[in-house]
Amino acid sequence: MKIIVCAKQVPDTTEVRIDPVKGTLIRDGVPSILNPDDANALEAALCIKDAAPDTKVTIVSMGPPQAMEMIRECLAMGADDGVLLSDRAFGGADTIATSSQIAGAIRKLGEYDIIFAGRQAIDGDTAQVGPQIARRLGIPSVTYVQKIREIKEKSVVVERQMEDGYEVLEVQMPCLLTAVKELNTPRYMTVSGIMDAYNAQITVWNHNDLGMAPENCGLAASPTQVLRSFTPAPKGKGEMASGSVKDMAKTLVDRLSEKHLI
């Protein structure tokens, strides 16, 4: 079986700050990490490889040259090889351009059975790239996968997470599945894996390798425009009601009436 895992290097959002004057993200000094949901996607692929050792797991990522370190982490966890899409022409890509470029790389890789991706990236939270890749490749997709029940010869049975439960779906391969954190617990890198990953050759492709013109990549091919990023204003101080249940209910009704909410 051939599996492709789409992974992204993202800034650690627990340490990201916003410039109060410019309203832009302050990235200086902020470490980059493997996107958490993508780690769950990789673990799903590696679990399949554990059960079927002849499975090949390939990492596909797009980003600046330093994203190669994230790919090496994936290799140290157990992936077989990696491809990095890195080109100035890819800069500024929105989800539409990103999915186009990644789909182009997957086509170049050739045949595959399953594509795994994280539900969404923590630096954008759009959850759009995975389904868009599937649409561009013309394959079925299932999002929010919380469990892989069974892998058959030509299909896979999964549980798709819903707000009030889950649904069981059987999807034909090749297909794309996006993972949620409930799917599994990502494994750690191994010492031998780290040593092998350090010496591994990672393929780097630019727009010429994908057969894409610069005007069809990156910012030039991105209809989405971000006007500004900002920190929401702090909420006002809350008010606590006290007394009997009847007194607190009356206080609540009075306050809502004052604000013309009831």
Backbone as numpy.savetxt, mean C-alpha at the origin, in Angstrom:
# Nx Ny Nz CAx CAy CAz Cx Cy Cz
4.41 -21.58 -8.94 3.56 -20.38 -8.94 4.44 -19.13 -8.94
4.00 -18.13 -9.67 4.72 -16.86 -9.72 3.87 -15.77 -9.07
4.45 -15.10 -8.08 3.73 -14.07 -7.32 4.50 -12.76 -7.41
3.78 -11.69 -7.61 4.36 -10.34 -7.61 3.79 -9.58 -6.42
4.66 -8.92 -5.69 4.22 -8.10 -4.56 4.57 -6.64 -4.84
3.57 -5.79 -4.84 3.78 -4.35 -5.03 4.04 -3.73 -3.67
5.21 -3.12 -3.52 5.60 -2.56 -2.23 6.05 -1.11 -2.41
5.92 -0.35 -1.35 6.28 1.07 -1.42 7.06 1.48 -0.18
8.09 2.28 -0.39 8.81 2.87 0.73 8.11 4.18 1.08
7.75 4.34 2.34 6.99 5.52 2.78 7.66 6.16 3.99
7.41 7.44 4.21 7.94 8.06 5.43 7.17 7.53 6.63
7.86 7.36 7.74 7.22 6.90 8.97 6.29 8.01 9.46
5.01 7.83 9.25 4.05 8.91 9.54 3.94 9.23 11.02
4.47 8.37 11.89 4.44 8.69 13.31 5.43 9.80 13.64
6.34 10.08 12.69 7.34 11.12 12.92 7.24 12.27 11.91
6.22 12.26 11.09 6.05 13.33 10.10 5.41 14.56 10.76
5.95 15.72 10.43 5.39 16.98 10.92 5.05 17.87 9.72
4.22 18.86 9.95 3.83 19.80 8.90 4.32 21.19 9.24
4.96 21.84 8.28 5.43 23.20 8.47 4.23 24.11 8.65
4.10 24.77 9.81 2.91 25.59 10.07 2.77 26.79 9.16
3.89 27.23 8.56 3.86 28.40 7.69 3.59 27.99 6.24
4.37 27.04 5.74 4.23 26.61 4.35 3.11 25.60 4.15
2.74 24.90 5.22 1.69 23.89 5.09 2.15 22.66 4.35
3.46 22.42 4.30 4.02 21.26 3.60 4.61 20.28 4.60
4.79 19.02 4.15 5.36 18.00 5.02 6.84 18.28 5.25
7.29 18.12 6.48 8.71 18.23 6.80 9.28 16.82 6.79
10.04 16.50 5.74 10.56 15.15 5.57 11.99 15.00 6.09
12.66 16.12 6.34 14.04 16.05 6.81 14.11 15.31 8.14
14.97 14.30 8.17 15.14 13.56 9.41 14.09 12.51 9.67
13.13 12.36 8.77 12.07 11.37 8.95 12.49 10.06 8.30
12.56 8.98 9.05 12.99 7.69 8.47 11.96 7.14 7.49
12.42 6.35 6.54 11.54 5.70 5.58 11.40 4.23 5.95
10.21 3.68 5.74 9.93 2.30 6.11 9.15 1.60 5.00
9.07 0.29 5.09 8.20 -0.48 4.21 6.76 -0.21 4.62
5.93 0.17 3.67 4.54 0.46 3.98 3.91 -0.73 4.74
3.31 -0.50 5.91 2.81 -1.59 6.75 1.89 -2.58 6.04
0.90 -2.10 5.28 0.00 -3.02 4.58 0.74 -3.84 3.52
1.79 -3.26 2.95 2.59 -3.99 1.96 3.38 -5.11 2.63
3.73 -4.92 3.90 4.41 -5.98 4.65 3.46 -7.17 4.82
2.17 -6.89 5.05 1.19 -7.97 5.14 1.02 -8.67 3.80
1.08 -7.89 2.71 0.98 -8.46 1.37 2.16 -9.39 1.10
3.35 -8.95 1.49 4.55 -9.77 1.31 4.45 -11.05 2.13
4.00 -10.93 3.37 3.87 -12.11 4.22 2.91 -13.12 3.61
1.82 -12.66 3.01 0.87 -13.57 2.36 1.56 -14.35 1.24
2.38 -13.64 0.47 3.11 -14.30 -0.62 4.11 -15.31 -0.07
4.79 -14.95 1.01 5.80 -15.83 1.58 5.17 -17.07 2.22
3.97 -16.93 2.76 3.26 -18.09 3.32 2.94 -19.10 2.21
2.57 -18.58 1.05 2.32 -19.47 -0.09 3.61 -20.15 -0.51
4.70 -19.39 -0.49 6.00 -19.96 -0.85 6.43 -21.02 0.16
6.11 -20.81 1.44 6.44 -21.82 2.45 5.75 -23.15 2.15
4.50 -23.06 1.69 3.73 -24.27 1.39 4.12 -24.88 0.05
4.57 -24.03 -0.87 4.97 -24.50 -2.21 6.34 -23.89 -2.53
7.43 -24.54 -2.14 8.78 -23.97 -2.27 9.20 -23.56 -3.68
8.53 -24.09 -4.71 8.90 -23.71 -6.07 8.28 -22.37 -6.47
7.55 -21.74 -5.55 6.96 -20.42 -5.81 8.04 -19.35 -5.88
7.90 -18.44 -6.83 8.84 -17.32 -6.95 8.12 -16.03 -6.60
8.72 -15.26 -5.68 8.14 -14.01 -5.22 9.01 -12.84 -5.69
8.42 -11.96 -6.49 9.14 -10.79 -7.02 8.54 -9.50 -6.47
9.39 -8.64 -5.97 8.96 -7.34 -5.45 9.03 -6.30 -6.57
7.98 -5.52 -6.72 7.97 -4.40 -7.66 7.69 -3.12 -6.88
8.55 -2.13 -7.03 8.37 -0.87 -6.31 8.73 0.29 -7.23
8.20 1.45 -6.91 8.55 2.66 -7.64 8.97 3.72 -6.64
10.09 4.38 -6.91 10.55 5.40 -6.00 11.95 5.84 -6.32
12.54 6.69 -5.48 13.91 7.14 -5.68 14.89 6.01 -5.40
16.17 6.20 -5.74 17.16 5.13 -5.57 17.21 4.53 -4.16
16.95 5.35 -3.12 17.03 4.82 -1.76 15.96 3.78 -1.47
14.94 3.69 -2.32 13.91 2.66 -2.13 14.49 1.27 -2.33
15.69 1.19 -2.89 16.34 -0.10 -3.07 16.59 -0.77 -1.72
16.83 0.03 -0.68 17.05 -0.54 0.65 15.80 -1.24 1.16
14.64 -0.67 0.86 13.38 -1.30 1.27 13.19 -2.63 0.54
13.57 -2.66 -0.74 13.47 -3.91 -1.50 14.40 -4.95 -0.89
15.58 -4.54 -0.46 16.50 -5.48 0.18 15.90 -6.04 1.47
15.16 -5.23 2.20 14.48 -5.73 3.39 13.50 -6.84 3.01
12.78 -6.62 1.92 11.82 -7.64 1.46 12.55 -8.93 1.07
13.71 -8.78 0.43 14.50 -9.96 0.05 15.00 -10.68 1.31
15.36 -9.91 2.32 15.85 -10.51 3.56 14.75 -11.25 4.30
13.50 -10.88 4.02 12.37 -11.58 4.63 12.04 -12.87 3.89
12.48 -12.97 2.62 12.24 -14.20 1.89 11.87 -14.07 0.43
11.69 -12.82 -0.07 11.38 -12.64 -1.49 12.58 -13.05 -2.34
12.34 -13.40 -3.60 13.39 -13.93 -4.46 14.15 -12.85 -5.23
13.45 -11.87 -5.76 14.13 -10.79 -6.49 13.27 -9.54 -6.47
13.84 -8.46 -6.97 13.12 -7.19 -6.92 13.38 -6.33 -8.13
12.39 -5.49 -8.45 12.49 -4.54 -9.55 12.13 -3.17 -9.01
12.98 -2.19 -9.25 12.72 -0.82 -8.82 12.51 0.07 -10.04
11.39 0.76 -10.08 11.12 1.75 -11.12 11.60 3.09 -10.60
12.69 3.57 -11.14 13.27 4.82 -10.64 13.73 5.68 -11.81
13.12 6.84 -11.94 13.37 7.72 -13.08 12.80 9.08 -12.73
13.49 10.14 -13.08 12.95 11.48 -12.83 11.62 11.68 -13.55
11.45 10.96 -14.65 10.18 11.08 -15.39 9.01 10.55 -14.59
9.27 9.68 -13.60 8.20 9.12 -12.78 7.81 10.04 -11.62
8.59 11.10 -11.38 8.35 11.98 -10.24 7.01 12.69 -10.31
6.38 12.85 -9.15 5.12 13.58 -9.07 3.91 12.79 -9.52
4.06 11.49 -9.68 2.95 10.67 -10.18 1.82 10.56 -9.17
0.59 10.72 -9.64 -0.57 10.45 -8.79 -0.91 8.97 -8.94
-2.05 8.55 -8.43 -2.38 7.12 -8.47 -2.59 6.63 -9.90
-3.10 7.48 -10.76 -3.33 7.08 -12.16 -2.01 6.80 -12.87
-1.06 7.73 -12.75 0.24 7.54 -13.39 1.02 6.40 -12.72
0.93 6.32 -11.40 1.64 5.26 -10.67 1.17 3.88 -11.12
-0.14 3.70 -11.19 -0.68 2.39 -11.60 -0.29 2.06 -13.03
-0.23 3.07 -13.89 0.17 2.84 -15.28 1.60 2.35 -15.36
2.49 2.98 -14.59 3.90 2.62 -14.63 4.15 1.24 -14.01
3.48 0.96 -12.89 3.66 -0.35 -12.26 3.07 -1.46 -13.14
1.91 -1.19 -13.74 1.31 -2.18 -14.65 2.25 -2.45 -15.82
2.92 -1.41 -16.30 3.87 -1.58 -17.39 5.02 -2.49 -16.99
5.48 -2.35 -15.75 6.57 -3.20 -15.26 6.10 -4.65 -15.13
4.88 -4.84 -14.65 4.36 -6.20 -14.48 4.20 -6.88 -15.85
3.75 -6.14 -16.83 3.65 -6.71 -18.19 5.04 -7.14 -18.68
6.03 -6.33 -18.38 7.40 -6.64 -18.83 7.94 -7.89 -18.14
7.51 -8.12 -16.90 7.96 -9.29 -16.16 7.40 -10.58 -16.74
6.25 -10.49 -17.38 5.67 -11.68 -18.01 4.59 -12.33 -17.18
4.46 -13.65 -17.28 3.37 -14.37 -16.65 3.45 -14.32 -15.12
2.28 -14.37 -14.48 2.19 -14.37 -13.02 0.85 -15.00 -12.65
0.73 -15.42 -11.40 -0.51 -16.03 -10.93 -1.28 -15.08 -10.00
-0.56 -14.50 -9.05 -1.20 -13.59 -8.09 -0.34 -12.36 -7.92
-0.99 -11.21 -7.87 -0.33 -9.95 -7.49 -0.87 -9.57 -6.12
0.02 -9.37 -5.17 -0.37 -8.90 -3.85 0.02 -7.44 -3.70
-0.81 -6.68 -3.03 -0.50 -5.29 -2.71 -1.12 -4.97 -1.36
-0.62 -3.95 -0.71 -1.24 -3.51 0.53 -2.55 -2.81 0.26
-3.41 -2.78 1.23 -4.69 -2.09 1.08 -4.48 -0.65 0.65
-3.56 0.04 1.31 -3.26 1.43 0.97 -1.92 1.82 1.57
-1.37 2.93 1.10 -0.10 3.43 1.63 -0.38 4.48 2.69
0.38 4.49 3.76 0.10 5.40 4.87 0.43 6.85 4.55
1.15 7.10 3.44 1.44 8.50 3.10 0.39 9.11 2.18
-0.53 8.29 1.66 -1.57 8.82 0.78 -2.96 8.37 1.17
-3.07 7.13 1.67 -4.35 6.58 2.15 -5.44 6.58 1.09
-5.08 6.43 -0.18 -6.12 6.46 -1.22 -6.73 5.08 -1.48
-5.94 4.02 -1.30 -6.39 2.65 -1.59 -6.81 2.49 -3.06
-6.19 3.28 -3.93 -6.58 3.28 -5.34 -5.61 2.51 -6.25
-4.34 2.50 -5.91 -3.34 1.98 -6.84 -3.55 0.49 -7.14
-3.80 -0.32 -6.12 -4.00 -1.75 -6.35 -5.11 -2.04 -7.36
-6.33 -1.58 -7.10 -7.41 -1.82 -8.06 -7.14 -1.23 -9.44
-6.45 -0.08 -9.49 -6.15 0.52 -10.78 -5.16 -0.34 -11.57
-4.20 -0.95 -10.88 -3.27 -1.85 -11.56 -4.03 -3.01 -12.17
-4.94 -3.60 -11.39 -5.74 -4.73 -11.89 -6.55 -4.32 -13.11
-7.13 -3.13 -13.05 -7.95 -2.64 -14.17 -7.10 -2.48 -15.43
-5.90 -1.96 -15.27 -5.02 -1.75 -16.43 -4.54 -3.08 -17.00
-4.39 -4.09 -16.15 -3.93 -5.40 -16.61 -5.09 -6.27 -17.09
-6.31 -5.83 -16.82 -7.47 -6.60 -17.25 -7.68 -7.87 -16.46
-7.35 -7.84 -15.16 -7.52 -9.02 -14.32 -8.46 -8.69 -13.17
-9.10 -9.71 -12.58 -9.99 -9.46 -11.44 -9.20 -9.09 -10.20
-9.83 -8.37 -9.28 -9.18 -7.99 -8.04 -10.14 -8.13 -6.87
-9.59 -8.39 -5.71 -10.35 -8.40 -4.46 -9.59 -7.53 -3.47
-10.25 -6.54 -2.92 -9.62 -5.64 -1.96 -9.95 -6.06 -0.53
-9.20 -5.54 0.41 -9.43 -5.76 1.84 -9.46 -7.25 2.20
-8.50 -8.00 1.69 -8.44 -9.44 1.98 -7.93 -9.65 3.41
-8.74 -10.32 4.23 -8.36 -10.56 5.62 -7.96 -12.02 5.87
-8.24 -12.89 4.88 -7.85 -14.29 5.04 -7.83 -14.98 3.68
-6.84 -15.82 3.48 -6.78 -16.65 2.27 -7.21 -18.06 2.69
-8.37 -18.46 2.26 -8.91 -19.75 2.69 -8.31 -20.93 1.95
-8.18 -20.77 0.63 -7.73 -21.91 -0.17 -7.17 -21.44 -1.50
-6.11 -22.07 -1.94 -5.56 -21.81 -3.26 -5.75 -23.06 -4.10
-6.55 -22.94 -5.13 -6.82 -24.07 -6.02 -5.91 -23.98 -7.23
-6.12 -24.86 -8.18 -5.25 -24.90 -9.36 -5.35 -23.62 -10.18
-6.56 -23.09 -10.33 -6.75 -21.90 -11.16 -7.50 -20.78 -10.47
-7.71 -20.90 -9.17 -8.44 -19.86 -8.45 -7.99 -19.80 -7.00
-8.41 -18.76 -6.32 -8.09 -18.59 -4.90 -9.36 -18.15 -4.17
-9.58 -18.70 -2.98 -10.75 -18.38 -2.17 -10.30 -17.51 -1.00
-10.92 -16.35 -0.86 -10.50 -15.39 0.17 -11.69 -14.84 0.93
-11.38 -14.25 2.08 -12.37 -13.50 2.84 -12.09 -12.02 2.63
-13.11 -11.28 2.24 -12.99 -9.83 2.05 -13.61 -9.11 3.24
-12.82 -8.30 3.90 -13.27 -7.60 5.09 -14.35 -6.57 4.76
-15.43 -6.59 5.56 -16.51 -5.62 5.44 -16.65 -4.88 6.77
-17.41 -3.81 6.78 -17.57 -3.05 8.02 -18.26 -3.87 9.10
-19.19 -4.75 8.71 -19.96 -5.50 9.68 -19.75 -7.01 9.55
-18.61 -7.42 9.01 -18.35 -8.85 8.85 -17.40 -9.09 7.70
-17.66 -10.14 6.92 -16.82 -10.42 5.77 -17.62 -11.21 4.74
-17.12 -11.22 3.52 -17.72 -12.03 2.47 -16.67 -12.97 1.90
-17.09 -14.15 1.49 -16.19 -15.15 0.93 -16.30 -15.10 -0.59
-15.14 -14.95 -1.25 -15.12 -14.83 -2.70 -14.12 -15.80 -3.30
-14.46 -16.36 -4.43 -13.52 -17.17 -5.19 -13.19 -16.41 -6.47
-11.92 -16.16 -6.71 -11.51 -15.35 -7.85 -10.53 -16.15 -8.71
-10.71 -16.03 -10.02 -9.85 -16.74 -10.96 -8.47 -16.09 -11.03
-7.46 -16.92 -11.18 -6.10 -16.42 -11.40 -5.83 -16.31 -12.90
-5.01 -15.31 -13.31 -4.30 -14.35 -12.47 -5.24 -13.30 -11.88
-4.88 -12.83 -10.69 -5.72 -11.86 -9.99 -4.85 -10.98 -9.11
-5.46 -9.93 -8.60 -4.76 -9.03 -7.68 -5.53 -8.99 -6.37
-4.81 -9.12 -5.26 -5.41 -9.10 -3.93 -4.74 -8.03 -3.10
-5.53 -7.19 -2.42 -4.94 -6.21 -1.52 -5.16 -6.65 -0.09
-4.12 -6.53 0.73 -4.11 -7.08 2.08 -4.38 -6.02 3.15
-5.09 -6.44 4.20 -5.27 -5.62 5.39 -4.41 -6.22 6.51
-4.20 -5.46 7.57 -3.30 -5.91 8.63 -3.79 -7.16 9.34
-5.11 -7.40 9.31 -5.65 -8.58 9.97 -5.31 -9.88 9.24
-4.77 -9.78 8.03 -4.47 -10.97 7.24 -3.40 -11.84 7.89
-2.38 -11.20 8.51 -1.28 -11.96 9.09 -0.38 -11.05 9.91
0.68 -11.65 10.43 1.72 -10.90 11.14 3.02 -11.06 10.35
3.54 -9.98 9.77 4.76 -10.09 8.95 5.93 -10.66 9.74
6.71 -11.49 9.08 7.88 -12.11 9.72 9.04 -11.13 9.77
10.04 -11.49 10.54 11.25 -10.68 10.62 12.25 -11.12 9.55
13.19 -10.26 9.28 14.30 -10.63 8.41 15.18 -11.65 9.13
15.81 -12.52 8.36 16.73 -13.49 8.95 18.17 -13.02 8.71
19.09 -13.53 9.52 20.49 -13.14 9.38 21.02 -13.57 8.01
20.75 -14.82 7.64 21.21 -15.29 6.32 20.52 -14.52 5.20
19.25 -14.17 5.43 18.51 -13.40 4.43 19.10 -12.02 4.24
19.53 -11.40 5.33 20.14 -10.07 5.26 21.45 -10.13 4.48
22.23 -11.17 4.71 23.51 -11.31 4.01 23.28 -11.52 2.51
22.32 -12.36 2.18 22.02 -12.60 0.76 21.46 -11.35 0.09
20.58 -10.63 0.82 19.95 -9.43 0.25 20.98 -8.33 0.00
21.99 -8.27 0.86 23.03 -7.24 0.71 23.77 -7.41 -0.61
23.94 -8.66 -1.03 24.70 -8.94 -2.25 23.81 -9.13 -3.48
22.50 -9.06 -3.28 21.57 -9.32 -4.39 21.60 -8.20 -5.42
21.40 -8.56 -6.68 21.30 -7.59 -7.76 19.83 -7.22 -7.96
19.52 -5.96 -7.83 18.15 -5.49 -7.98 18.03 -4.78 -9.33
17.06 -5.18 -10.10 16.84 -4.59 -11.42 16.24 -3.20 -11.29
16.78 -2.25 -12.04 16.25 -0.89 -12.05 15.80 -0.55 -13.47
14.55 -0.12 -13.59 13.99 0.24 -14.89 13.59 1.71 -14.92
13.78 2.34 -16.08 13.32 3.72 -16.28 12.19 3.71 -17.32
11.78 4.88 -17.76 10.64 4.95 -18.68 10.95 4.30 -20.03
12.23 4.35 -20.44 12.60 3.70 -21.70 12.46 2.18 -21.60
12.81 1.63 -20.44 12.69 0.18 -20.24 11.24 -0.27 -20.30
10.34 0.61 -19.89 8.92 0.27 -19.92 8.26 0.63 -21.25
9.03 1.26 -22.13 8.47 1.66 -23.42 7.45 2.77 -23.30
7.66 3.67 -22.33 6.72 4.76 -22.07 7.38 6.11 -22.37
6.66 6.98 -23.05 7.17 8.32 -23.32 7.11 9.15 -22.04
8.03 10.08 -21.84 8.04 10.90 -20.62 6.72 11.62 -20.36
6.06 12.04 -21.43 4.79 12.76 -21.24 3.67 11.85 -20.76
3.90 10.56 -20.77 2.91 9.60 -20.28 3.28 9.06 -18.90
4.21 9.73 -18.24 4.69 9.29 -16.93 4.61 10.44 -15.92
4.68 10.08 -14.66 4.85 11.06 -13.60 3.84 12.18 -13.58
4.34 13.36 -13.21 3.48 14.54 -13.06 2.78 14.90 -14.36
3.46 14.71 -15.49 2.89 15.07 -16.79 1.64 14.26 -17.10
1.54 13.06 -16.54 0.39 12.20 -16.82 -0.56 12.09 -15.62
-0.44 13.05 -14.69 -1.23 13.00 -13.47 -2.27 14.12 -13.43
-3.55 13.78 -13.60 -4.59 14.81 -13.55 -4.87 15.32 -12.13
-4.45 14.57 -11.11 -4.70 14.98 -9.73 -3.73 16.08 -9.32
-4.24 17.10 -8.67 -3.40 18.19 -8.18 -3.68 18.43 -6.70
-2.62 18.39 -5.89 -2.74 18.66 -4.46 -2.50 20.15 -4.24
-3.52 20.86 -3.81 -3.39 22.30 -3.61 -2.57 22.62 -2.38
-2.82 21.89 -1.27 -2.05 22.14 -0.06 -2.30 21.03 0.95
-1.35 20.89 1.86 -1.49 19.97 2.99 -1.52 20.82 4.26
-2.33 20.45 5.21 -2.43 21.27 6.41 -2.86 20.42 7.61
-2.56 20.94 8.78 -2.99 20.30 10.02 -4.34 20.87 10.42
-5.36 20.04 10.63 -6.67 20.55 11.03 -6.57 21.36 12.32
-7.37 22.39 12.41 -7.38 23.21 13.62 -7.81 22.37 14.82
-7.22 22.61 15.99 -7.60 21.82 17.17 -9.06 22.04 17.53
-9.68 20.98 18.02 -11.08 21.08 18.41 -11.21 21.88 19.70
-12.38 22.48 19.90 -12.63 23.25 21.11 -12.69 22.35 22.33
-12.51 22.96 23.47 -12.54 22.21 24.71 -13.93 21.63 24.95
-13.98 20.38 25.35 -15.26 19.73 25.61 -15.87 20.18 26.93
-17.12 19.90 27.09 -17.83 20.25 28.32 -18.40 18.98 28.95
-18.13 18.80 30.21 -18.60 17.62 30.93 -19.86 17.96 31.72
-20.86 17.11 31.61 -22.09 17.28 32.37 -22.01 16.44 33.64
-22.63 16.87 34.68 -22.61 16.13 35.93 -24.00 16.14 36.55
-24.17 15.35 37.59 -25.46 15.26 38.25 -26.17 13.97 37.92
-27.44 13.93 38.13 -28.22 12.74 37.84 -28.39 12.57 36.34
-28.84 11.39 35.94 -29.06 11.13 34.53 -30.04 12.15 33.96
-31.06 12.47 34.72 -32.06 13.43 34.26 -31.46 14.81 34.08
-30.60 15.22 35.05 -29.96 16.53 34.96 -29.02 16.60 33.76
-28.23 15.52 33.54 -27.29 15.52 32.42 -28.03 15.52 31.09
-29.15 14.80 31.02 -29.93 14.79 29.79 -30.47 16.18 29.49
-30.93 16.88 30.54 -31.45 18.24 30.36 -30.35 19.18 29.90
-29.14 19.03 30.49 -28.01 19.87 30.08 -27.67 19.65 28.61
-27.67 18.39 28.20 -27.37 18.07 26.81 -28.40 18.68 25.87
-29.68 18.54 26.21 -30.74 19.09 25.36 -30.63 20.62 25.29
-30.34 21.24 26.43 -30.21 22.71 26.46 -29.07 23.18 25.57
-27.90 22.47 25.64 -26.74 22.89 24.84 -27.01 22.69 23.35
-27.64 21.59 22.99 -27.97 21.34 21.58 -28.97 22.35 21.06
-29.90 22.74 21.92 -30.88 23.76 21.54 -30.22 25.11 21.32
-29.26 25.45 22.18 -28.54 26.71 22.06 -27.81 26.80 20.73
-27.32 25.67 20.26 -26.58 25.63 19.00 -27.48 25.37 17.80
-28.80 25.34 18.08 -29.82 25.14 17.02 -29.62 23.82 16.29
-29.14 22.81 17.04 -28.97 21.48 16.44 -30.22 20.63 16.60
-31.07 21.02 17.54 -32.36 20.36 17.72 -33.44 21.41 17.92
